[in-house]
């Protein structure tokens, strides 16, 4: 309760229309905000985060990721499918082997900034 007593209070009972209108004009569409929320849900699974961090270090095949994380290839494949659907990883085929890597620098940035935030 003490925190609430020290919290800043608005001096007005009414909204500040200039601020509200200014922010409202810059708000993304509802659908885009929904998609952003869905993207962040993908980061809510520690297995997927581990896979992303592995791929941050090196391009790898499912077998290598499974061995590194001590998981089954099936479990890794399932998570990679989710990561691909959400455009976080890409793949390339070399013979019969498929190698996975992060889609682009945006994914690297999201991971790096998240870790930097936690380490502050």
N, C-alpha and C positions, 0 to 999 in steps of 0.2 A: 504493500500500500504506500510505503514511503516514496517509492519511485514515481507513482502517479502524482503525488503532491508536488514533486520537483519538475515534473514534465512541463515543457513550454505550453502555454495556453494561447488560444486564438483570442485576440481582443474583440472580435466581432462575432455576433450571432449569425450573421449572414455570410455567404460565400463571397469571395473576391472575384467578381465576374471577369475582370481583365485577365487575371491569372488563369482562371478556369477556361476561358475562351482561347487564350494563347496556347495552353497545353493541349486542349481539345483539337485544335487545328493540326497539331503535330503528332497526334496519336495514330499509330498504325491501325489498319482495318482489323476488325474483330477476328476474322479468319486467320490473318497473319499472326496475331497474338496467340491464338489457339495453337497454330503450328509451332510457334516458339516454345510454348509450354510442353507440347508433345516431344519436341527435340530434347528439352531438358529432362524429361522423364527417362529418356534413354540413358542419360548419364547417371541415373539413380540406381544402377545395378553395379555392384562391385566387380562382378566378373567381366562385364563389358568395359569397365574402367581399366581393369588389368590388361585386357586385350588391347585397348587403345594405347596404353602405355608401352606395351611390348612393341606395337607397330610404330610408335613414336621413335623407338630405338632402331628398328630394322624391319624391312619387308620380310614376311615369313609365310610359310605354308601352314595348313591346319595341323599337320603332324608335329611341326616344331613348336607351335603355340601350345598344343595339348601337352607335350612333354614338359615344356617350360613351366606351365601353370599346374601341372599334375592333374589334368582333367582328361576326360574322354574326347576323342575327335568329334563324336556326335554332339556333345555339349558345346564344344567350340564352334562347330558348324552352325548350330542353332543361333548362337549369339552373333556370329558373323553375318548371318542372314538378316538379323534385326539391324545391325550396324550398316549393312549395305542398303536396306530399305530406307534408312534415315539419312542416307548420303553422307556417311562418316568414313566409310572405307571403300576402297576400290580393289580390283583384282586384275591380274594378268595371268595368262596361261603360258606355260613353258613345257611343251610336250604334254604329259599327263598331269603335271603338277600345276596347281593354282597358287599363286603367291598373292598375299594380301598386303595392303599398305594404307596409310591414312589418305583420305581423299584429297586434301589440300592443306595449305598453311592455316586456314581458319580453324581446322580441327586441332592442329598443333597449338595454336594460340589459345583456344578455349581450355585445353588441358594445362598449358603453362600458366595461364592467368589464374585458373582455379587453384593450382598448387601454390602459386605465389601468394594468393589471398590467404590460404591456410597457414602458410609459414610466417606471416607477418606477426 
